[in-house]
Structures are given as C-alpha cells and as structure tokens.
Amino acid sequence: MNHKKDILKMLIVLSIPTVIEQIMSTLLQYVDTAMVGHLGEKATAAVSTTTTVNWLVSSVPYAFGIAFLALIAKESGAKNEKNTKKLAAQTFHVVAVIGVVMTIVCLLLSPYIPVWMNAEKDIRKDASDYFFIVSTVMLFRTGTVIFGSALRAVKNTKTPMAVNLFSNILNIILNTLFIYGLHLGVRGAALSSAISYGLGGLLMFLFMQREEMLKFSVKDIKFESDVMKKCMKIAIPALGNNVASCAGYVVFAGMVSGMGTVIFAAHSIAVTAEELFYIPGYGLRTAASSLIGNAIGENDRKKTETTSKLTVWITVFMMIISGVILYFISYPLMRIFTNSTAVAEIGASVLRLVAFTEPFFGLMIALEGIFYGMGQTKEIFFIETFSMWGIRIVLTFLCTQVWHLSLYAVWYCMIADNIFKAVVLLIVYFFQKKKMLTKNLK
C-alpha cells in the first residue's frame, strides 16, 4: 500500500461514494430551495433565514464525528477490533446526549432566531416554523453524522452514500406532496426534510450495527471515561472551530439580511448553488482523513506523507475544474432556484466572482482533511477563528454598516477569508509536518 498508485486508487475508491453522498445531501438543500423558490422571494428568504443557524447547530455533531473518525480509523488501521467496538459503543452516548440537548435548545429558541437574524417582519413566522419543524428530529440528524463517521472510519463509504440517496429521493417525493399537493408551502418543505432526516438517522444506526468491526451489544453500552477523554481532546477544538465558523456565518448572514429581501435571496441562493462545486473537495477530505488515520494506526510514515501530498494535488486540480464550470453556468444555475430575474442576475455575478478562488478553497479543504486525520484540530480552530472574525466579519461590518457597499464587496470579504485560511494552513503544515508525524507515529 506504500505505492502511490495504490494510495491514489484507494483515495478515489473511498472518495467517490462520499462525493456522491455530499451531492445527495446538497441536493436536499437544492430541492428545498428550488421548490420553495418558485413560491416567491419571501418564501426563499424564509427558508434561507435559518440556514446558517442550522449550520451552527450541525457543527456540534460534526465535531464529534471528526473525533470518532480519527480514533476509529487509527484503531481499525492497527487491527484492534476490541478498541474499535469500544469506540463505536461510545457513539451511542454522544448521539443521545447531543441529540436531546440540541432538540430542546432549538425548539425553545425557534421563535427568536428570525428576529436575531434581522429578517423582515413578514417572513419571520414562516422562518420560525421551518426551523422548529426541522429541529424536532435533531436526535436523528446527530445520528446520521456520527454513525456515518464511524462507518467511513472503517473504509465503508458506500453505506452513508446509500442512506443519503434514500433520504433525498424521499425528500423529493414528500416535497412534491406537501408543497404542491397539500399546498403547505414553507412548512411542507420543513416537514419533508424532517421525515427524511429522521429515517436517514435510523437507517445509519441500523447499518452501523451490521458492520462487523463496529457492531456492539447492549451490554457494551457503558460509559468509558478513558475513551471519552481521547474523543473530547479532538472534539473540543473541532467544536470550537465549528462554532466560531458557523457563528461567524450567522453574523455574516444577519448583516447581509439587512440589505433587503432581494439581495438576501440572491446571496442565500448563490451560497447554496456554490456548495455543489466544492463537494469533490469535501469527498476527498473525508477519504484522506480515514486513510491517514489508518496509516497512523499501521505506523506507516511513508503512506501518511504520500496520502497527504496526493490529497492536496488532486483536490486543487478538481477545484480548478469546478471553478471554470461554475463561472460559465452561474446564471442558468441561479434560474433553477428562482423565477426572479433580478435575484438570478445578482446571484450569478457573485458566483462568477468566487469561481476564480475555488482552488484556494480546495487547498483549505484538503489541508483540513490531513489535520483531522492526524487528530490535530487545535491548529484549525485558531486559524479559523482569527480569519472568520478578524477578516470576514470585521470587513463585512465595515462594508455593510459603515461604507454601505454592495453585495459584491461582501463576497470579496468572504473570498479574502478563504484565501487567508488556505495560505496560513499551508504554512503551518509545511513547518509543523515533521512534528505532527513524530507525535502520531511510534
């Protein structure tokens, strides 16, 4: 497995199902946005108002997903089945606690979030109802993320892909029924997503229990403090990173929301549309994290270094292609989500702007995957926090609240943030690579 071709093949084999899964997950958002978008600008704004808050909520299970992926991948690489099962059993505790707590918090805060997001008064009720409904299944949304991470850690990326495919097909069917058949509008979209999330989480748990390396019995579900300490050591910085990042997105979206319904609708749809074009990078990031964790468990330094290099080069190359495609199809893409010519034109113009910086975004994604695979989450936390709040938020505040500039200026702030993170992560990796490898390898 030390040969470059073998590692490249494994990266591709593992990343393809993850890329498809990410596409399916993004399509769920695409379907909601497109179907609701044809109901009008206000409906689009109502759904989009809480999008960044949902990212913030999801950041909690994602942080623990990163931790379990790194730890389980390492034990799986070392062929330590006992410890692998022990880690898998701990996912049950984490999912239960996070799922219940986050459900209560989200339901209680749902009436206030649209107000905090500076949404216009006539869309606040719809925005609140949408967030409330999709939050009722937080337990299952948490399970989808964490149980899925456990499966990917043992190189099973096909099952999470299949579960997400099922969820998206179900969501499309239910959207058609609830939005157009029963004329439930925004609430219909929320109900469709909630049912899809719920069944997806349940299926992910059932399939994890069918994976021999991860299967555990009821008697195995006991709290293991030593295991959880290792998990928390990785998860807490990752959670801090996700919270700092997503909280920044919330503040960022709130400032854009104050620019008016048309501007905010264009911004929100453009952000959603762009997601499809950096999915290949996230697919490779997950595959790289799993392979690097396995290589560390095998105590294979050469495999770890080769996987890291290949991940960076492949991801940047794919993001160059994605950027070119995004530039040329930006307007037709926007028209999928809205009937408004004004919204489509504004959104397309900022998408063409960001298309040139997709390679930097790809570099950032690849480096994050390498750091996560090694369980090194502190570095990403510090860089993300400084860049998000010191660059994106400060500059956006000046552009929107002081200088009263256009949406283009806001997207330049976002671009500056992404380029800074990519460059600084590369510098840190270059100078800290030897230290990180020595720390993780025997």
WOLINZI-V938239 format. One record per pair of residues at least 4 apart in sequence whose C-alpha atoms are under 7 Angstrom apart, sorted by the first residue. I is the first residue (numbers start at 1). J is the second residue. If there is no record, write none. Layout:
BEGIN
<<I | J> <I | J>>
END
This chain:
BEGIN
<<1 | 6> <1 | 7> <2 | 7> <2 | 302> <2 | 303> <3 | 7> <4 | 8> <4 | 306> <5 | 9> <6 | 10> <7 | 11> <7 | 307> <8 | 12> <8 | 310> <9 | 13> <10 | 14> <11 | 15> <11 | 284> <11 | 287> <11 | 288> <12 | 16> <14 | 18> <14 | 155> <14 | 157> <14 | 287> <15 | 19> <15 | 283> <15 | 284> <15 | 287> <16 | 20> <16 | 283> <17 | 21> <17 | 157> <17 | 158> <17 | 161> <18 | 22> <18 | 157> <18 | 161> <18 | 283> <19 | 23> <19 | 279> <19 | 280> <19 | 283> <20 | 24> <20 | 161> <21 | 25> <21 | 160> <21 | 161> <21 | 164> <21 | 165> <22 | 26> <22 | 279> <23 | 27> <23 | 276> <23 | 279> <24 | 28> <24 | 164> <24 | 165> <24 | 168> <25 | 164> <26 | 30> <26 | 275> <26 | 276> <27 | 31> <28 | 32> <28 | 168> <28 | 171> <29 | 33> <30 | 34> <31 | 35> <31 | 172> <32 | 36> <32 | 189> <33 | 37> <33 | 44> <33 | 337> <34 | 38> <34 | 336> <34 | 337> <34 | 338> <36 | 43> <36 | 44> <36 | 185> <36 | 186> <37 | 41> <37 | 43> <37 | 44> <37 | 337> <37 | 338> <38 | 338> <38 | 339> <39 | 43> <40 | 44> <41 | 45> <41 | 262> <41 | 265> <42 | 46> <42 | 123> <43 | 47> <43 | 186> <44 | 48> <44 | 265> <45 | 49> <45 | 261> <45 | 264> <45 | 265> <46 | 123> <46 | 124> <46 | 126> <46 | 127> <47 | 127> <47 | 130> <47 | 186> <48 | 268> <49 | 114> <49 | 117> <49 | 119> <49 | 127> <50 | 54> <50 | 127> <50 | 131> <51 | 55> <52 | 56> <52 | 246> <52 | 249> <52 | 250> <53 | 57> <53 | 250> <54 | 58> <55 | 59> <55 | 246> <56 | 243> <56 | 246> <56 | 247> <58 | 62> <59 | 63> <59 | 239> <59 | 242> <59 | 243> <60 | 64> <60 | 239> <61 | 65> <61 | 142> <61 | 145> <61 | 146> <62 | 66> <62 | 145> <63 | 67> <63 | 235> <63 | 238> <63 | 239> <64 | 68> <64 | 146> <64 | 235> <65 | 69> <65 | 145> <65 | 146> <65 | 149> <66 | 70> <66 | 235> <66 | 372> <67 | 71> <67 | 231> <67 | 234> <67 | 235> <68 | 72> <68 | 149> <68 | 150> <68 | 231> <69 | 73> <69 | 149> <69 | 150> <69 | 153> <69 | 290> <70 | 74> <70 | 289> <70 | 290> <70 | 293> <70 | 372> <70 | 373> <70 | 374> <70 | 375> <71 | 75> <72 | 76> <72 | 84> <72 | 87> <72 | 150> <72 | 153> <73 | 77> <73 | 153> <73 | 154> <73 | 290> <73 | 293> <73 | 294> <74 | 78> <74 | 293> <74 | 294> <74 | 296> <74 | 297> <75 | 79> <75 | 80> <75 | 83> <75 | 84> <75 | 297> <76 | 80> <76 | 81> <76 | 84> <76 | 154> <76 | 294> <77 | 294> <77 | 295> <77 | 297> <77 | 298> <78 | 297> <78 | 298> <80 | 84> <81 | 85> <81 | 213> <82 | 86> <83 | 87> <84 | 88> <84 | 213> <84 | 214> <85 | 89> <85 | 213> <85 | 214> <85 | 215> <85 | 216> <86 | 90> <87 | 91> <87 | 227> <88 | 150> <88 | 214> <89 | 216> <89 | 220> <89 | 221> <90 | 94> <90 | 221> <90 | 223> <91 | 95> <91 | 146> <92 | 96> <93 | 97> <94 | 98> <95 | 99> <95 | 139> <95 | 142> <95 | 143> <96 | 100> <96 | 139> <97 | 101> <98 | 102> <99 | 103> <99 | 138> <99 | 139> <99 | 142> <100 | 104> <100 | 139> <101 | 105> <102 | 106> <102 | 138> <103 | 107> <103 | 135> <103 | 136> <103 | 138> <104 | 108> <105 | 109> <106 | 110> <106 | 135> <107 | 132> <107 | 135> <109 | 113> <110 | 128> <110 | 131> <110 | 132> <111 | 128> <112 | 116> <113 | 117> <114 | 118> <114 | 119> <114 | 124> <114 | 127> <114 | 128> <115 | 119> <115 | 124> <117 | 254> <118 | 254> <118 | 257> <118 | 258> <119 | 123> <119 | 124> <119 | 257> <120 | 124> <123 | 127> <124 | 128> <125 | 129> <126 | 130> <126 | 186> <127 | 131> <128 | 132> <129 | 133> <129 | 187> <130 | 134> <130 | 186> <130 | 187> <130 | 190> <131 | 135> <132 | 136> <133 | 190> <133 | 191> <133 | 194> <134 | 190> <134 | 191> <134 | 193> <134 | 194> <137 | 141> <137 | 194> <137 | 197> <137 | 198> <138 | 142> <139 | 143> <140 | 144> <140 | 197> <140 | 198> <140 | 201> <140 | 202> <141 | 145> <141 | 197> <141 | 198> <141 | 201> <142 | 146> <143 | 147> <143 | 201> <143 | 205> <144 | 148> <144 | 200> <144 | 201> <144 | 204> <145 | 149> <146 | 150> <147 | 151> <147 | 204> <147 | 205> <147 | 208> <148 | 152> <148 | 160> <148 | 204> <149 | 153> <150 | 154> <151 | 155> <151 | 156> <151 | 157> <151 | 208> <152 | 156> <152 | 157> <152 | 290> <153 | 290> <155 | 290> <157 | 161> <158 | 162> <159 | 163> <160 | 164> <160 | 204> <161 | 165> <162 | 166> <163 | 167> <163 | 200> <163 | 203> <163 | 204> <164 | 168> <164 | 200> <165 | 169> <166 | 170> <167 | 171> <167 | 196> <167 | 197> <167 | 200> <168 | 172> <169 | 173> <170 | 174> <170 | 196> <171 | 175> <171 | 192> <171 | 193> <171 | 196> <172 | 176> <173 | 177> <174 | 178> <174 | 192> <175 | 179> <175 | 188> <175 | 189> <175 | 192> <176 | 180> <176 | 181> <177 | 181> <177 | 182> <178 | 182> <178 | 183> <178 | 184> <178 | 188> <178 | 189> <179 | 183> <179 | 184> <179 | 185> <179 | 188> <179 | 189> <184 | 188> <185 | 189> <186 | 190> <187 | 191> <188 | 192> <189 | 193> <190 | 194> <191 | 195> <192 | 196> <193 | 197> <194 | 198> <195 | 199> <196 | 200> <197 | 201> <198 | 202> <199 | 203> <200 | 204> <201 | 205> <202 | 206> <203 | 207> <204 | 208> <205 | 209> <206 | 210> <207 | 211> <208 | 214> <208 | 215> <209 | 214> <209 | 215> <209 | 216> <210 | 215> <211 | 215> <216 | 220> <224 | 228> <225 | 229> <226 | 230> <227 | 231> <228 | 232> <229 | 233> <230 | 234> <231 | 235> <232 | 236> <234 | 238> <234 | 375> <234 | 377> <235 | 239> <236 | 240> <237 | 241> <237 | 377> <237 | 378> <237 | 381> <238 | 242> <238 | 377> <238 | 381> <239 | 243> <240 | 244> <240 | 381> <241 | 245> <241 | 380> <241 | 381> <241 | 384> <241 | 385> <242 | 246> <243 | 247> <244 | 248> <244 | 385> <245 | 249> <245 | 384> <245 | 385> <245 | 388> <246 | 250> <247 | 251> <248 | 252> <248 | 388> <248 | 389> <248 | 393> <249 | 253> <250 | 254> <251 | 255> <252 | 256> <252 | 393> <253 | 257> <254 | 258> <255 | 400> <256 | 264> <257 | 261> <257 | 264> <259 | 263> <259 | 264> <260 | 264> <261 | 265> <262 | 266> <262 | 343> <263 | 267> <264 | 268> <265 | 269> <265 | 343> <266 | 270> <266 | 343> <266 | 344> <266 | 346> <266 | 347> <267 | 271> <267 | 347> <268 | 272> <269 | 273> <270 | 274> <270 | 347> <270 | 351> <271 | 275> <275 | 279> <277 | 322> <278 | 282> <278 | 319> <279 | 283> <280 | 284> <281 | 285> <281 | 315> <281 | 362> <281 | 365> <281 | 366> <282 | 286> <282 | 365> <283 | 287> <284 | 288> <284 | 311> <284 | 315> <285 | 289> <285 | 365> <285 | 366> <285 | 369> <286 | 290> <286 | 369> <287 | 291> <288 | 292> <288 | 307> <288 | 311> <288 | 369> <288 | 370> <288 | 373> <289 | 293> <289 | 369> <289 | 370> <289 | 372> <289 | 373> <290 | 294> <290 | 373> <291 | 295> <292 | 296> <292 | 304> <292 | 307> <292 | 373> <292 | 374> <293 | 297> <293 | 373> <293 | 374> <294 | 298> <295 | 299> <295 | 300> <295 | 303> <295 | 304> <296 | 300> <296 | 304> <296 | 440> <296 | 441> <299 | 441> <299 | 442> <300 | 304> <301 | 305> <302 | 306> <303 | 307> <304 | 308> <305 | 309> <306 | 310> <307 | 311> <308 | 312> <308 | 370> <309 | 313> <310 | 314> <311 | 315> <311 | 366> <312 | 316> <312 | 363> <312 | 366> <312 | 367> <313 | 317> <314 | 318> <315 | 319> <315 | 362> <315 | 363> <315 | 366> <316 | 320> <316 | 359> <316 | 362> <316 | 363> <317 | 321> <318 | 322> <319 | 323> <319 | 358> <319 | 359> <319 | 362> <320 | 324> <320 | 358> <320 | 359> <321 | 325> <322 | 326> <323 | 327> <323 | 355> <323 | 356> <323 | 358> <324 | 328> <324 | 355> <325 | 329> <326 | 330> <326 | 352> <326 | 355> <327 | 351> <327 | 352> <327 | 355> <329 | 333> <330 | 334> <330 | 348> <330 | 351> <330 | 352> <331 | 335> <331 | 344> <331 | 345> <331 | 348> <332 | 336> <334 | 338> <334 | 344> <334 | 347> <334 | 348> <335 | 339> <335 | 344> <338 | 344> <340 | 344> <341 | 345> <342 | 346> <343 | 347> <344 | 348> <345 | 349> <346 | 350> <347 | 351> <348 | 352> <349 | 353> <350 | 354> <350 | 408> <350 | 411> <351 | 355> <354 | 358> <354 | 415> <357 | 361> <358 | 362> <359 | 363> <360 | 364> <360 | 418> <360 | 419> <360 | 422> <361 | 365> <361 | 418> <361 | 419> <361 | 422> <362 | 366> <363 | 367> <363 | 422> <364 | 368> <364 | 421> <364 | 422> <364 | 425> <365 | 369> <366 | 370> <367 | 371> <367 | 425> <368 | 372> <369 | 373> <370 | 374> <371 | 375> <371 | 376> <371 | 377> <372 | 376> <372 | 377> <374 | 440> <377 | 381> <378 | 382> <379 | 383> <380 | 384> <381 | 385> <382 | 386> <383 | 387> <383 | 421> <384 | 388> <384 | 421> <385 | 389> <386 | 390> <387 | 391> <387 | 392> <387 | 417> <387 | 420> <387 | 421> <388 | 392> <388 | 393> <388 | 417> <389 | 393> <389 | 394> <390 | 394> <391 | 395> <391 | 417> <392 | 396> <392 | 413> <392 | 414> <392 | 417> <393 | 397> <394 | 398> <395 | 399> <395 | 413> <396 | 400> <396 | 410> <396 | 413> <397 | 401> <398 | 402> <398 | 403> <399 | 403> <399 | 404> <399 | 405> <399 | 409> <399 | 410> <400 | 404> <400 | 405> <405 | 409> <406 | 410> <407 | 411> <408 | 412> <409 | 413> <410 | 414> <411 | 415> <412 | 416> <413 | 417> <414 | 418> <415 | 419> <416 | 420> <417 | 421> <418 | 422> <419 | 423> <420 | 424> <421 | 425> <422 | 426> <423 | 427> <424 | 428> <425 | 429> <426 | 430> <427 | 431> <428 | 432> <429 | 433> <432 | 436> <433 | 437> <434 | 438> <435 | 439> <436 | 440> <437 | 441>>
END
